[in-house]
């Protein structure tokens, strides 16, 4: 398992290093603009989120390319690698990529030390720098990485179950349809309450409108909520179907 992970890591390690270096340089330019030229925090925050988002997208594309290469690579099919080993290895790789990008973004936001007009907003931002909040944020990033890579692997595997030039479109349909199906199931099970959840994070504020209380960890984290359990079941089913397709139905 670790050897397979190391192989996948080396396959695109240069792309990872280039992406991290480019991201770090962009963050450095924003920090120079703030502390040397007095750029306003609103602009810096927007560009910071934009850079973090683009870097994560690149990491997921890299992960999908590695998985796709493994499916159609002739020499990989000669090695006695079980599909579940490939799936776990790719999931771990996607998690490492996402956490690396997230830690770099977190470092930027902490150094930038954003200050806004409304003190309530500043207090919320400072709350996210607490160790407990950082831990929750990393868990959420890891879970999102697992969720997204499971959808990507299932979409790619599904596309390779058919022949023809249009099979790539089938993978695209699967990729965009699965999250919609999951959302519909959540609304069917718990109704409009599903709008208040993002994975295991509860986004609902209390009736008092106190913005600070809404971000207390005890109020927003619910690992045993129905939406979280539905997400876990959905990811498990996606990985199980991917494993089945890789065993039985891949056509190259």
Secondary structure by P-SEA (a helix, b strand, c coil): caaaaaaaaaccaaaaaaaaaaaaaaaaaaaaaaccccccaaaaaaaaaaaaaaaaaaaaaaaaaaaaaaaaccccccccccaaaaaaaaaaaaaaaaaaaaaaaaaaaaaaccccccaaaaaaaaaaacaaaaaaaaaaaaaaaaaaaaaaaaaaaaaacccccaaaaaaaaaaaaaaaaaaaaaaaaccccccccccccccccccccccccccccccccccccaaaaaaaaaaaaaaaaaaaaaaccccc
